[in-house]
Amino acid sequence: MPSPHSKNPEVRLRDILENIQAIREFTAGMDSDQLAADRRTLYAVIRALEIISEATRRLPTEYKDRHAKIDWVAIAAAGNIYRHEYEGVDEKLIWHTIQHDLAPLEAVVNSELEFAAEAGRQGLAVASSEHAKEEQDFIDSISDWPEKPPSR
């Protein structure tokens, strides 16, 4: 059974962020030749890129529209190559992705997570404010009740 969070965009954003961070940890102190020569690390990086690709595919269009500078189609296409045309994976292109494409994606993800958190805070504040107003209206309505209060 799928996770109840599987359609939650914030979960997808956190998946992207976690895998970007993992790639940075995996490749810390390496250069492109070292990555190409280290099969285990290369496999781990490719797997993390697959997860990033799949997570971006599941983001709502509105997120992608807000960040048109990110090549969402290329991210999805890269995931297809990693999964289905694995023999065509180019280590130099992987390194280029690590060095040039992850930082802008990370900035977008952080921006969207911040936006979601702010919207959540505002939503809670609005809901709290609306609830407080309803309570005050109810209190005001009962302050001059006769012996039998009217029904709500």
VEXKEBA-620042 format. One record per residue: residue number from 1; x, y, z of N, C-alpha, C in turn; residue in three letters. Coordinates in Angstrom, 2 decimals. Example, Ala and Ser with C-alpha at 12.3 -4.5 7.8 and 13.67 -1.06 7.14 Angstrom:
! residues 2
R seq n.east n.north n.up ca.east ca.north ca.up c.east c.north c.up type
R 1 13.19 -5.69 7.80 12.30 -4.50 7.80 13.20 -3.30 7.80 Ala
R 2 12.85 -2.25 7.08 13.67 -1.06 7.14 12.90 0.03 7.87 Ser
END
This chain:
! residues 152
R seq n.east n.north n.up ca.east ca.north ca.up c.east c.north c.up type
R 1 0.84 -1.18 0.00 0.00 0.00 0.00 0.89 1.25 0.00 Met
R 2 0.60 2.25 -0.86 1.43 3.44 -0.92 1.35 4.25 0.37 Pro
R 3 2.42 4.95 0.63 2.46 5.81 1.81 1.42 6.92 1.66 Ser
R 4 0.78 7.32 2.77 -0.18 8.42 2.68 0.50 9.73 2.28 Pro
R 5 1.81 9.78 2.40 2.56 10.99 2.05 3.08 10.95 0.62 His
R 6 2.79 9.87 -0.13 3.40 9.71 -1.44 3.03 10.81 -2.42 Ser
R 7 1.90 11.48 -2.21 1.50 12.55 -3.11 1.78 13.92 -2.53 Lys
R 8 2.36 13.96 -1.35 2.65 15.22 -0.69 3.90 15.85 -1.32 Asn
R 9 3.75 17.02 -1.96 4.90 17.65 -2.61 6.05 17.96 -1.66 Pro
R 10 5.74 18.28 -0.41 6.81 18.58 0.54 7.67 17.34 0.80 Glu
R 11 7.07 16.17 0.79 7.84 14.93 0.95 8.78 14.77 -0.24 Val
R 12 8.29 15.02 -1.42 9.12 14.92 -2.63 10.27 15.92 -2.57 Arg
R 13 9.98 17.13 -2.13 11.03 18.15 -2.02 12.11 17.72 -1.03 Leu
R 14 11.68 17.16 0.09 12.66 16.68 1.08 13.47 15.50 0.54 Arg
R 15 12.82 14.64 -0.25 13.55 13.53 -0.90 14.64 14.08 -1.81 Asp
R 16 14.31 15.10 -2.57 15.30 15.72 -3.48 16.45 16.29 -2.66 Ile
R 17 16.12 17.05 -1.64 17.14 17.68 -0.81 18.04 16.64 -0.14 Leu
R 18 17.44 15.60 0.42 18.23 14.55 1.08 19.19 13.88 0.11 Glu
R 19 18.75 13.67 -1.12 19.61 12.99 -2.08 20.68 13.91 -2.65 Asn
R 20 20.40 15.18 -2.75 21.46 16.13 -3.12 22.54 16.13 -2.04 Ile
R 21 22.11 16.17 -0.79 23.07 16.15 0.31 23.86 14.84 0.33 Gln
R 22 23.20 13.73 0.05 23.89 12.44 0.00 24.96 12.43 -1.09 Ala
R 23 24.62 12.95 -2.24 25.60 13.00 -3.34 26.81 13.83 -2.93 Ile
R 24 26.58 14.93 -2.26 27.70 15.76 -1.79 28.58 14.98 -0.81 Arg
R 25 27.93 14.24 0.09 28.70 13.44 1.05 29.48 12.33 0.33 Glu
R 26 28.83 11.65 -0.61 29.47 10.55 -1.34 30.70 11.02 -2.10 Phe
R 27 30.62 12.23 -2.65 31.69 12.70 -3.57 32.64 13.71 -2.93 Thr
R 28 32.49 13.95 -1.64 33.37 14.92 -0.97 34.83 14.53 -1.17 Ala
R 29 35.62 15.48 -1.59 37.05 15.26 -1.78 37.42 14.53 -3.07 Gly
R 30 36.46 14.26 -3.91 36.73 13.53 -5.16 36.81 14.50 -6.34 Met
R 31 37.46 14.03 -7.39 37.37 14.71 -8.68 36.68 13.76 -9.65 Asp
R 32 36.49 14.18 -10.88 35.71 13.38 -11.83 36.36 12.03 -12.12 Ser
R 33 37.70 12.00 -12.19 38.39 10.74 -12.45 38.23 9.76 -11.28 Asp
R 34 38.31 10.29 -10.07 38.14 9.44 -8.89 36.72 8.88 -8.82 Gln
R 35 35.75 9.70 -9.16 34.37 9.22 -9.17 34.21 8.11 -10.21 Leu
R 36 34.73 8.32 -11.40 34.61 7.33 -12.47 35.28 6.01 -12.08 Ala
R 37 36.36 6.10 -11.30 37.09 4.90 -10.91 36.50 4.19 -9.69 Ala
R 38 35.63 4.86 -8.96 35.05 4.31 -7.74 33.63 3.81 -8.03 Asp
R 39 33.54 2.55 -8.41 32.26 1.97 -8.85 31.16 2.09 -7.79 Arg
R 40 31.49 1.84 -6.55 30.49 1.89 -5.49 29.93 3.30 -5.33 Arg
R 41 30.81 4.28 -5.30 30.35 5.67 -5.16 29.56 6.10 -6.39 Thr
R 42 30.03 5.71 -7.56 29.32 6.06 -8.79 27.91 5.47 -8.77 Leu
R 43 27.79 4.22 -8.37 26.47 3.59 -8.28 25.58 4.32 -7.27 Tyr
R 44 26.14 4.69 -6.15 25.37 5.40 -5.12 24.90 6.76 -5.65 Ala
R 45 25.76 7.45 -6.35 25.41 8.75 -6.91 24.31 8.59 -7.96 Val
R 46 24.46 7.61 -8.82 23.44 7.38 -9.86 22.10 7.04 -9.21 Ile
R 47 22.11 6.24 -8.19 20.86 5.90 -7.49 20.23 7.16 -6.89 Arg
R 48 21.03 8.00 -6.28 20.51 9.25 -5.71 19.94 10.14 -6.82 Ala
R 49 20.61 10.18 -7.97 20.09 10.96 -9.10 18.78 10.38 -9.63 Leu
R 50 18.65 9.06 -9.61 17.38 8.42 -10.00 16.26 8.88 -9.09 Glu
R 51 16.52 8.88 -7.79 15.51 9.29 -6.82 15.13 10.75 -7.03 Ile
R 52 16.13 11.60 -7.25 15.87 13.01 -7.53 14.99 13.13 -8.77 Ile
R 53 15.35 12.40 -9.81 14.58 12.45 -11.05 13.13 12.05 -10.81 Ser
R 54 12.93 10.95 -10.13 11.56 10.47 -9.89 10.78 11.44 -9.01 Glu
R 55 11.44 11.98 -8.00 10.76 12.94 -7.12 10.35 14.19 -7.88 Ala
R 56 11.19 14.67 -8.80 10.83 15.87 -9.57 9.66 15.59 -10.50 Thr
R 57 9.58 14.37 -11.00 8.46 14.00 -11.87 7.13 14.08 -11.13 Arg
R 58 7.18 13.88 -9.82 5.96 13.85 -9.00 5.59 15.22 -8.42 Arg
R 59 6.39 16.23 -8.72 6.06 17.57 -8.23 4.92 18.17 -9.05 Leu
R 60 4.07 18.94 -8.42 2.99 19.59 -9.17 3.54 20.55 -10.22 Pro
R 61 2.81 20.70 -11.29 3.21 21.59 -12.38 3.44 23.01 -11.89 Thr
R 62 2.62 23.45 -10.94 2.77 24.82 -10.44 4.15 25.07 -9.84 Glu
R 63 4.73 24.08 -9.20 6.08 24.22 -8.66 7.06 24.43 -9.81 Tyr
R 64 6.94 23.60 -10.81 7.85 23.66 -11.94 7.68 24.97 -12.71 Lys
R 65 6.46 25.42 -12.83 6.20 26.68 -13.54 6.83 27.86 -12.82 Asp
R 66 6.88 27.81 -11.50 7.50 28.90 -10.74 9.01 28.95 -10.93 Arg
R 67 9.58 27.85 -11.40 11.04 27.78 -11.53 11.42 27.27 -12.92 His
R 68 11.07 28.06 -13.91 11.26 27.65 -15.30 12.74 27.54 -15.69 Ala
R 69 13.63 28.11 -14.91 15.06 28.02 -15.24 15.62 26.62 -14.98 Lys
R 70 14.92 25.83 -14.20 15.33 24.44 -13.98 14.82 23.61 -15.15 Ile
R 71 15.68 22.81 -15.72 15.29 21.99 -16.87 14.66 20.69 -16.36 Asp
R 72 13.39 20.77 -15.99 12.66 19.64 -15.41 12.60 18.47 -16.38 Trp
R 73 12.45 18.76 -17.66 12.38 17.70 -18.67 13.70 16.94 -18.72 Val
R 74 14.80 17.66 -18.65 16.12 17.00 -18.68 16.33 16.14 -17.44 Ala
R 75 15.85 16.60 -16.30 15.99 15.81 -15.07 15.22 14.50 -15.21 Ile
R 76 14.01 14.58 -15.74 13.20 13.37 -15.95 13.87 12.46 -16.98 Ala
R 77 14.38 13.04 -18.05 15.03 12.24 -19.10 16.28 11.55 -18.56 Ala
R 78 17.03 12.24 -17.72 18.23 11.64 -17.14 17.85 10.42 -16.31 Ala
R 79 16.78 10.53 -15.57 16.32 9.39 -14.77 15.99 8.19 -15.64 Gly
R 80 15.40 8.46 -16.79 15.09 7.36 -17.72 16.37 6.70 -18.21 Asn
R 81 17.38 7.50 -18.47 18.66 6.93 -18.92 19.27 6.09 -17.80 Ile
R 82 19.29 6.61 -16.58 19.87 5.86 -15.47 19.18 4.51 -15.29 Tyr
R 83 17.85 4.50 -15.47 17.08 3.28 -15.25 17.06 2.35 -16.44 Arg
R 84 16.90 2.90 -17.65 16.61 2.06 -18.81 17.74 1.95 -19.83 His
R 85 18.61 2.95 -19.84 19.71 2.93 -20.80 21.03 3.07 -20.05 Glu
R 86 21.12 2.30 -18.98 22.24 2.42 -18.04 23.61 2.30 -18.71 Tyr
R 87 23.67 1.56 -19.82 24.97 1.42 -20.49 25.42 2.74 -21.12 Glu
R 88 24.49 3.68 -21.26 24.84 4.98 -21.85 25.17 6.05 -20.83 Gly
R 89 25.24 5.68 -19.56 25.54 6.67 -18.53 27.00 7.11 -18.68 Val
R 90 27.17 8.41 -18.79 28.49 9.01 -18.99 28.97 9.61 -17.66 Asp
R 91 30.07 9.09 -17.14 30.58 9.55 -15.85 30.92 11.05 -15.86 Glu
R 92 31.39 11.55 -17.00 31.71 12.98 -17.10 30.44 13.82 -16.99 Lys
R 93 29.35 13.33 -17.57 28.08 14.04 -17.47 27.55 13.99 -16.03 Leu
R 94 27.74 12.86 -15.37 27.35 12.75 -13.96 28.12 13.79 -13.15 Ile
R 95 29.42 13.88 -13.39 30.24 14.84 -12.65 29.78 16.26 -12.95 Trp
R 96 29.48 16.56 -14.20 28.99 17.89 -14.57 27.68 18.20 -13.82 His
R 97 26.80 17.22 -13.75 25.54 17.39 -13.03 25.81 17.72 -11.56 Thr
R 98 26.72 16.99 -10.95 27.06 17.23 -9.54 27.60 18.64 -9.35 Ile
R 99 28.49 19.04 -10.24 29.18 20.32 -10.09 28.32 21.53 -10.47 Gln
R 100 27.40 21.37 -11.41 26.70 22.54 -11.96 25.18 22.54 -11.81 His
R 101 24.56 21.39 -11.68 23.10 21.34 -11.71 22.44 21.13 -10.36 Asp
R 102 23.16 20.58 -9.42 22.54 20.30 -8.12 22.31 21.56 -7.29 Leu
R 103 23.24 22.50 -7.34 23.10 23.72 -6.53 21.85 24.53 -6.91 Ala
R 104 21.61 24.78 -8.21 20.38 25.51 -8.54 19.11 24.74 -8.14 Pro
R 105 19.13 23.43 -8.32 17.98 22.62 -7.91 17.79 22.69 -6.40 Leu
R 106 18.87 22.62 -5.67 18.79 22.70 -4.21 18.21 24.05 -3.78 Glu
R 107 18.60 25.12 -4.44 18.08 26.45 -4.10 16.57 26.51 -4.33 Ala
R 108 16.11 25.93 -5.44 14.68 25.89 -5.74 13.94 25.07 -4.70 Val
R 109 14.48 23.93 -4.36 13.84 23.06 -3.36 13.75 23.78 -2.02 Val
R 110 14.83 24.41 -1.60 14.81 25.15 -0.33 13.79 26.28 -0.38 Asn
R 111 13.71 26.96 -1.51 12.74 28.04 -1.69 11.32 27.52 -1.56 Ser
R 112 11.02 26.39 -2.20 9.68 25.81 -2.13 9.35 25.32 -0.72 Glu
R 113 10.32 24.72 -0.05 10.09 24.26 1.33 9.84 25.45 2.25 Leu
R 114 10.58 26.53 2.04 10.38 27.74 2.84 9.00 28.33 2.55 Glu
R 115 8.63 28.36 1.27 7.31 28.86 0.86 6.20 28.02 1.52 Phe
R 116 6.36 26.71 1.49 5.36 25.81 2.08 5.27 26.02 3.59 Ala
R 117 6.41 26.18 4.22 6.42 26.40 5.67 5.74 27.72 6.01 Ala
R 118 6.03 28.75 5.25 5.40 30.06 5.48 3.90 29.98 5.23 Glu
R 119 3.50 29.31 4.17 2.07 29.14 3.88 1.40 28.37 5.00 Ala
R 120 2.09 27.36 5.52 1.55 26.59 6.64 1.39 27.45 7.87 Gly
R 121 2.39 28.29 8.14 2.30 29.18 9.30 1.15 30.17 9.12 Arg
R 122 1.03 30.72 7.91 -0.05 31.66 7.64 -1.39 30.96 7.72 Gln
R 123 -1.46 29.74 7.18 -2.70 28.97 7.24 -3.12 28.72 8.66 Gly
R 124 -2.14 28.35 9.51 -2.45 28.12 10.92 -2.87 29.41 11.60 Leu
R 125 -2.19 30.50 11.26 -2.54 31.79 11.85 -3.93 32.22 11.42 Ala
R 126 -4.26 32.03 10.14 -5.59 32.38 9.64 -6.63 31.51 10.31 Val
R 127 -6.37 30.20 10.35 -7.32 29.29 10.99 -7.49 29.64 12.46 Ala
R 128 -6.38 29.93 13.13 -6.44 30.29 14.54 -7.21 31.59 14.72 Ser
R 129 -6.94 32.55 13.85 -7.63 33.83 13.92 -9.12 33.66 13.66 Ser
R 130 -9.46 32.85 12.65 -10.87 32.60 12.35 -11.56 31.90 13.51 Glu
R 131 -10.87 30.95 14.11 -11.43 30.22 15.26 -11.64 31.19 16.43 His
R 132 -10.68 32.05 16.67 -10.79 33.01 17.76 -11.97 33.95 17.52 Ala
R 133 -12.15 34.38 16.28 -13.28 35.26 15.95 -14.60 34.53 16.17 Lys
R 134 -14.69 33.27 15.74 -15.92 32.49 15.96 -16.21 32.36 17.45 Glu
R 135 -15.16 32.08 18.23 -15.36 31.96 19.68 -15.84 33.27 20.27 Glu
R 136 -15.23 34.38 19.85 -15.63 35.68 20.39 -17.05 36.01 19.97 Gln
R 137 -17.42 35.71 18.72 -18.79 35.95 18.27 -19.78 35.15 19.10 Asp
R 138 -19.42 33.91 19.39 -20.30 33.06 20.21 -20.41 33.63 21.62 Phe
R 139 -19.30 34.03 22.19 -19.32 34.62 23.55 -20.16 35.88 23.55 Ile
R 140 -19.98 36.72 22.51 -20.78 37.95 22.42 -22.26 37.63 22.31 Asp
R 141 -22.57 36.57 21.57 -23.99 36.23 21.37 -24.64 35.69 22.64 Ser
R 142 -23.86 35.11 23.54 -24.46 34.56 24.76 -24.42 35.54 25.92 Ile
R 143 -23.75 36.66 25.78 -23.63 37.58 26.90 -24.97 38.20 27.27 Ser
R 144 -25.89 38.29 26.33 -27.20 38.84 26.65 -28.31 37.81 26.48 Asp
R 145 -27.96 36.57 26.72 -28.95 35.49 26.61 -30.01 35.62 27.68 Trp
R 146 -31.20 35.21 27.29 -32.21 35.04 28.35 -31.89 33.75 29.10 Pro
R 147 -32.76 33.29 29.93 -32.49 32.09 30.70 -32.17 30.90 29.84 Glu
R 148 -32.85 30.73 28.73 -32.60 29.58 27.86 -31.79 30.05 26.64 Lys
R 149 -30.57 29.56 26.48 -29.76 30.03 25.36 -30.33 29.55 24.02 Pro
R 150 -30.16 30.38 22.99 -30.59 29.93 21.65 -29.68 28.81 21.18 Pro
R 151 -30.18 28.01 20.28 -29.34 26.94 19.73 -28.31 27.54 18.79 Ser
R 152 -27.20 26.88 18.73 -26.07 27.36 17.92 -26.34 27.19 16.50 Arg
END
